[in-house]
Amino acid sequence: MAERPRAVGELADELPISRPAVSQHLKVLKDAGLVTARAAGTRRVYRLNPAGVAALRDQLETFWNRALDGYQDVAEQPPEEPS
């Protein structure tokens, strides 16, 4: 799907899960704005939503940068003296 739009059946053929499971996962991704879908006859064709993926990436980068900054703050503190 990253290379080109694909139908559910095409995706299911390449995955170790059933077609209904692929459809359920795609619904979640669509609801989250990470993929878009269009009707093509009786099939639904999905493609990545670049804006949704970019927003997710920004959120993950913010999360990891905060986590790494917090870790660095703790790691750079002088060791506590034993009581």
N, C-alpha and C positions, 0 to 999 in steps of 0.2 A: 504494500500500500504506500510505502514511502517513495517507491520509484514511479508508480502510476496508480490511478484509480483501479479498484478491484471489486468484484462482486463477492458476496458472502461465500459462495461455493468455491471460488478460486482460493480464497483465504483458508477455508476449511480444509481444502485438499493439501495444504502445506503445513497444517498444524495437527498436533496429536489430540485434538478435541473434536467433538461433534459439531455439525453445522448449527444446531440450535444453540449450543454453548457459544460459538463464535458470534451468532446474532445477538445474544444477550450481552456479551462483552462490548460489541460495537454500539449497542444502545447506550450503555454506560458512558463510553467514550464520546458518543454524540451528545448526550445530555451534559457532559462536562465541556463541550465545545472543542474537543480535540480532533474530531473527524466531522465531515459533512457527508450527506447522502443525497443521492438523486435516483429517481425511478428511471429504469431502462426496461420498458416492457414489464415483465413480471419480476424482474430482478431489482435489487437495490445495489447501487454502486457507491462504494465509500472511498473517500480520499482524506488524507491528512488535512487539517485546517491549520495553515501556517501561523495565523494569528493566535490560535489557541495553544499551539505547541510553543510559540515564542513566550506567551504569558506564563505557561507552566515552567519553562526553562528559567525565566526571570524569578519566579517564586522559589524554585529549587536553589538557584544561585544565592538569593538573599538568605534562605534558610542555612545553607552550608557556610556562607561567609560569617553569619552570626555565630554559628556553632564553632567554627574554627577560631574566631576572635575570642570567644569565651574560653575555649581550651587554651589558647595562647596566654590569656590573662592569668589563668590558674597555673599553667606551667611555668610562667615567669615569676611567680610569687616566691619570695625567699622561703626556705623550709622553716617550719615552726620549730622552736626550741623545745626539747623534751622538758616536761615539768618535773 
